[in-house]
Amino acid sequence: MKKQKFFGQLVIVFLMTLLPVFGIAQSCDPLTAKQLKDMLTQMGYPVKDLNAEAGKEKYEVDLTTPNLNVPVALEISASGNFVWLTVFLGKPKDETSSVNAALLKQNFKIQPCQFYITDKGNLMMGLAVENRGLTTVIMRRHMEKLAADVSSTNSLWQ
């Protein structure tokens, strides 16, 4: 009986030593630009600096789908609340083109990704990811979704 009691106490002590390891909460702090770049490097992507100006850092990595090579740009929003993933798709069609309505309809199918046109007149697809609790697994899932949506809609924007 003493052996069973001792064994039971040993198991409890062992489990108590593991509790802090399993009880550690994931950090929900927002990523900094440097942490974002480090994360992309840890994921195995060669990272290209698109903008190195402090506070406006922007990086690019290439993702490959069966149909396309998709250069994805990543940057922290000015508020720090989002990581924007964007893809440049070229110049948009004429404003009166029926393609524009097709792109808007496609937004429903690819959400939360979205087509949009910048102030400079560039056609883009983007995805805003909340900048908290991001892991490499979560980031890869978002990046691959964006690349897959770019690839699956290429007949509309090319």
HURAMO-V148296 format. One record per run of one state. SS is the DSSP state (alpha for helix, beta for strand, coil for the rest). FROM is the first residue (numbers start at 0). TO is the last residue. If there is no record, write none. Layout:
{{SS;FROM;TO} {SS;FROM;TO}}
//
This chain:
{{coil;0;0} {alpha;1;21} {coil;22;31} {alpha;32;41} {coil;42;46} {beta;47;50} {coil;51;56} {beta;57;63} {coil;64;67} {beta;68;75} {coil;76;80} {beta;81;90} {coil;91;96} {alpha;97;109} {coil;110;112} {beta;113;116} {coil;117;120} {beta;121;129} {coil;130;134} {alpha;135;151} {coil;152;152} {alpha;153;156} {coil;157;157}}
//
